[in-house]
Each structure stands twice: as structure tokens, then as C-alpha cells.
Amino acid sequence: MTPVFEDTRLEPVLRKVNEGQRLSFEDGITLYRSPDLLGVGWMSNAVRERLHGNTTYFNVNRHINPTDVCVASCRLCAFGKRAKDPKAYTMSLEQVWETAGRGWSEAVTEFHIVGGLHPELTLDWYCEMLRGLKQRFPQVHLKAFTMVEIGYLAQRTKLSVRETLERLREAGMDSLPGGGAEIFSERVRRIICDHKITGEQWLEVARTAHRLGLHSNCTMLYGHIETEEDRVDHLLKLRALQDETGGFVTFIPLAFHPDNTPLQHVPKTTGFADIREVAVARLLLDNIPHIKAYWIMMTPKIAQIAQRFGADDIDGTVVEEKIYHDAGATTSQNLRRSELLRLIREAGREPVERDTLYRAVQRSENVFTVLV
């Protein structure tokens, strides 16, 4: 069935989508500016179902944020604090391991570990943290450290990015999350996160990780001071690196939460904007397998709708997520596995539990088997 678009500018885009042709920068701008959101969604859903049918993935994971101490002063962040801030925290190794085990069961397949750029924690400290987690939870996949954290650790230790990644991999790091990419536009980064690595450096860390055989996710932070051109440029740079390495597993669009940040005057994103980001990403990122609707940022209800706008993943159980809640997120900090199943089925999709690398997990009570 061919839709009748309210916006005829979508018709040549649909022809490309139907013929499996790659969309251009100009096509991306058209998708962002079209008033026909349902038309954009129809195309993205067609691609999503071509790739994944009626399946929506989720996992049982736990987030661990070892410290909120950070040397950067990003205007987009409500999480990072200076070391002397009385509200700042840094876990000891024992506290990290205890936090990981609190409420842990055999059901958990992933620890998602990110934190601030701490001026004193060493690469050896992080390696010991990973080794301790692997010793205590050998079945759990350790998805740890953003490209920004890797770049900072390499700089502090005076090692190359490759050597830093090799040390962490040997200690137990299995893959990397995709945070810290923000927007690659240097004009925007100078305003919102000028203390971080550049966009090109973020891409280079990801390139190095992929060449070492480490998979990662990738992200884009939207809804602050970036333009539609900046967003399309960001997505196409991710697509180009994926052409080169094939190392990205999932793309996660991240809505900017302005509360408690220096940019709190910026209006919050709408649900319409959130589902458009998912849809445009699915259409432009033709070589990245999965698009995630991160329920903790866009709310479970919008994440449900996003399953019809290109998303095939709804993230996981999470537990104790700090970064976006410090920025004003009002969603629960965790969902039970049964609640994720309900959300997916209510959206008319078929839930499939996965591990970090999207292998199906077969579960019998709390014992799981990864189906290779």
C-alpha cells in the first residue's frame, strides 16, 4: 500500500526508501521540516518492519554511575559536580561492587557503567573495578565508559586511546555505550560542552574501539541550541563511520533535559519531536541495525508510540539511573521485566529479551541462556 502524503516533498524520499537507496543530506532536512509527521512515520515504520518485523527488543540491565565528580563544566549537564562540592560523590571499589550486587539476580545480563571525568581516579582504579565486577558477576556483560571517558583517561595516563582501550578490555570491558557524542557541530560544542573532546575525537575513539573488535552504541543529543542541519550532519557522520567499521550496534536519540542546567531556559522537547527523531534516524541510518526508544528519557508512553515510528528497542530495566534524573527526568528509575513486556505488547509488538549484542535470551525463571 502506498500512502497519500499531505506533504508531496516526501514522495521522492519514499521512492528511495522503496528502492533501498541511501537518503541524502537534503532528504534528511526534508524529513525534519515536513509537517506530515505521520507520513515520515509511515516510511520509518516500513523500514523498521523490513528489518525486524514485529519484534521489539529489551534487556534486563543495571546502570552504575561510580562518580559524579567531573572536571568538565558542560552547560548541558546537571549531573557533573566539582570535587569540592559537598553534594558530590565518588564510590569506593567496594561500593561499586556492592551497588552492582544490590538486588542483583541471575536475570541481569548487563551492567551499564558511566560517570564523570574524575581528576584523581586512575586507569588502574577503573581496571580493578572491572576485574572485581567480572570476578563477582562473570556472566554479566560490562558495557562501560563513553568515548569521552576513554579520551580523558588516555590523556591523563599519557597512553594512546588504543592502549587505554586494550587495558580496559583486558580487565573485563566488553563493549562501550554511546554517550557523550552530543552534537558533532563544533559551533554548538563550543557553547554546550567546550571542555569535552571534539566531535572528530569522539568518532576517532569509536573507530579505534571498533578496530579492536569492541562494539559500541552511538547517540545524538537534540533539543537544545542545535539546528536541523546540525542533526543531519551528525547522523551522516555516524553513518559514514559505520560504513567504515560496522561497529555500532544501536543508535539512541537523547532528548535534552534542561532542568538544573545552565540552559534551563530552553523549552523541553515535545512528544512529537521525540518520535520524529526516532523516525528520521531509522530512515537516515540505513546501516545501523537498531534504533532505541529510551523510555527513561521520553517516557514509557512515547517509547510505545515510537515502536510505530522506527524504533525496535525500548531499553531495559535500568535501575538507579542518575544522569537524566539530575536533569529533571520524572520517569521511574526502573521498570520490572513484566512491565517492559506489557509496554511492548500494548504497542502491538512482540517482545524479545536480548543480551547487549542482540542475541535472544531464553529464560527459565531466573536462569537465562543466550541463544547464539
N, C-alpha and C positions, 0 to 999 in steps of 0.2 A: 504494500500500500504506500502510495506517495502522498505526503501531506500537502495541504494547501497553505502556504506561508502567508502570514499577514505582511511580512517584510520580504519583498521579492529579491532583495540582495542576498538572501540565504539560498536561493535556487542554485547558483553556480557552486556554492560550498557543498550543497547536497550532492551535486553531480560528482564532485571529487570524492566525497565520503563513500558514495555508492561504488565508485570505480577503484577504491583503495588508494587514491592519490594523496600525496602529502599536502597538508594545508600550508599556506604561506603566511608571512607576517601580515599582509593586508587582510587575509581571511581571518586571522586572529582578531584584528581590530574590528572587523565586521561583526564577529560573534559577540564581542564586548559591547558594541554600540547598538546592536539590534534591539528594538523594542519587543520583538517577538521571542520572549524567553521560552515559551512552550515549543516554538519551532526549533530553537537551539537545543532544548532538552530532548526533543524527539530524535534529533540526529545523534546526540551523545548516547542516548539510551540504545539506539540501534547498534552503535559501535560496541557498547558495553555488553549487549546480549550476544553479539557476534563473537566476542572474546570469551565471555564467561557464562553465557546462558542465563539461567535464573538463580545462579549461586551468589550468595553474599558471604564473605569470609569474616571470621572473628577469631580472637585468640584469648587465652587466659594468661594475663601478664601482671606484673607489678612494676610500678615506677619507683625508682630510688634516686633521690637528689641529695648527694652526700654533703654539699655545702652550698650556701647562697652568697658566700664571700666572693667578690668579683672586682678585678682591677678596672674593668671597663665601666663606662658611665653612659650606657646606651639610653637614648631618650625614649625608646620603645619598651623599656623593661621596668617591671615593678618587682622583680624577683631579686636581682643582684644587690648586695649591700657591701659597704666598706668594712674592712676587718675590725675597725674600732666601733662600729655601730653596735649598740647594746642589744639590738634585736637580731644581729647576725648569728648564724650557727655554722659549725663545722663538726661533722660526726667523727668520732674515732673509728678505727678499723673495726673494733668490736661492735660499735653501734651500727655500722653499716651491715655487718653480718647479722646482727640481731634484728634490724629492721627488715632485712630480706626474709628472715625466718618467721617474722611475726605474722601469724595467720597463714603461713605457707602450707601447701599440701602438694601431693603428687600431681595435682591438676595443673599447677603453674608450669608453663613451658618457656617463659621469657622474663628476664629482668631488663628493664629499660632504664639505663643509667646516664644521667646528665647532671651537670651542676655549673657553678660559677667558675671564673678564671681565678683560682686562689693563688695569692702571691707566694705561698710557702709550701703547699703540698707538692711533693716531688713526683717524678715519673716512677721512682721506686715505690712510693706510697701507693700509687694507683695500681701498679703491677701486683703489689702484695694484696690489695683489696680484691683484685680479680682472682688471684690464686686462692684466696680464702673462700670466695664465693664458689669457685669450681670444686674445691675440696668438700664443701658442705652441701652443695646442690649440683652434683655432676651432670644431671640430666637437663638442667636449665640452660637455655641459650642466653649468652650475655651480649646484649645489644647496647654498646657503650660508647659514649663520647662523640660529640658533634665535631664537624670539621674544624670549627673554631677552637674547641678544646685541644684537638690534636695539634693545630698550628701553634697554639700558645705553649703547650708542653714541649714541642720541638724547639721553639725559640728559647725557652728557659733552660733546657738541658743542653743547648748548643749541639743538638743532633739534627740530622736531616729528618724530614717528615717520614721518609721511608723507614729509617732506622727506628724512629719512635713507634710507628705502626707495627714494625716487626717485634719490638719489645712487648708491646701490649698484646699482640696476637699470641706470642709465646706464653704469656701469663694467663691467657684464657679468653680474651676478647674474640667473639665470634662474628660480629658484624657491627655496623655503625648506624645510628639514627640519622635523620636528615636535617636536623635543626640548625639554626644559625645562618642559613642562606639569606634570609630576609628578602631583599630585592637586590639584584646584581648591579643596578644603576649606580655608578659612583657618585653622581649628583645627589641622589637620595641618601646613600650610605654616609656621605659627609655630614648629613643633618641628623640622621637617626641612630647611627652606630659607627661613628668615626674611629672608635677605639678598637674595633674588631678587624680581623683580616679582611682584605678586599674580596670582591666577588670573584675575581680571577684566582685569587689564592684559595678560596673555598673550592672552586672547581678543580684546582690542581691537587688539593688534598684528596678529594673524592677520586680523581683519576689515579693517584698513587695507590690508594686503598684498593680500588678495583683491580689494578695490575698485580697486586699481591694476592688476589683471589678473595678479597673481602667484599661482600655485598653491602649495600647501604640503601637507605631511603633518601628522598630528596623533598624539599619543601619550598614554599613561597609564602611570605608574609604579606598580606594585602589589606587594604582598607585604612591606610594612614595618609602619606603625602605623595604616594607614587601615582603615576599616570597609567592609562590603559596601554600606552606604548611601552612603558617600563615593564608591565606584566608580561606582555607578549615577548619582549626581548628576553626576559628571564626564562620563560618556558622554552623558548627556542634554543637558548644556551644549554639548558638541561637536556633537551632532545639531541643536540649535537654531541654532547659528551656521551650520551647513551649510545649513539651510533658508533662511537669510538671504542667504548669499553663494555657495554652491556651489563654494567654492574648495579644499576638502580633497580630495585625491586618494586617500590611503591612511591607514588607521589602523594603528598599530603598538603592541600591548601590550608593555610593557617590564617584565620581572621584575627586582625589586630584588636586587642582588648585595651582600650585607652585608660581605664580607671587606674589611679595610683601611679601614673607615669607622667613625665613632663609634657606628654602630648594628650593629656586628658580632655582638652578642648575639642579633639577630633571626634566626630559622631561615630557611634558604633555601627558596624555593618548590619545590613538587614538580612533577613532570611532569603530574600530574592537574590541579593548579591552573593550570598554563600553558595546557593545552588548553581548560580551562573558560573562561579569559579570552578566548581566541580565539572560542570558540563564543558566549559572551554578547555580545561585541562585534558579531559578524556579525548577531545577532538584533535588537539594540537600534539599531545604526547603519544603519538602512534606507536612508539617503540618501548614505552614503559608499561609493564604488564598490568599494574594495579593502581587504582585511584581510591584513596581512603577518605571517607567522610568521618572526620574525627569528632565523635559525639560530644566529647568533653568541652569542645570549643563552640560547636554550632548547635548544641542541644540535641538530645536524642530524637526529638520530633523532626527537626530539619535534617538530621542524618538519615532518618527514614525516607523522607522525600527525595533526598539525594540519591537513593538507590534506583530511582527512575530518571536520574539526570546524569548518569555516567559512573557513579561510584559502585564498586563491587566489594568494598570492605568497610566495616564500621568500627574498627579498632578492637580493643579488648576490655578486660575488667578494670585495668589501670591501678586503682588503689593509691590513695595519698599523693595525687598529682599536685605539685605546689606552684609551678611557674605561672600557669594561666589563672589559677585561683588567686594568686597575689595580685594579678592584674584585673581582678574583678569578675572572673567567671563564677557564675552562680549555680552551675550544674553540680550534681553529686560528684564526689571524688572517686566513686567506684560504682560499678554495676555488677550484679551477680551474673553468672553464666546463664542462668534461667531467664534473666531479664533481657540479655542480649538475644537469646533465642526468640523471645516473644517479640522484641522490636523488629527483628528481621522478618519473622513470619507475618506480623501485622502489615509490613510493607509489601507483602505478596511475594517475597523471595524465599529461597531455600537456604537455611544456614548450614555452613560447613566450617567446623572448627579447624584451624590451621596452626602450624608452628610458624616461626619467624620467616622461613623461606617458602611458605605457602604449600607445604606438604600437609595433606589431610591428617588429622589426628583422630584415631579411633579410640573411644573411651569406654571403659567398663567401670562404673562407679568412679573412683578417683584414680584409677590406674589407666595410663594412656599408652598407645602405641602409635608411632609415626609411620604412616604408610608411604613408603618411598615409591 
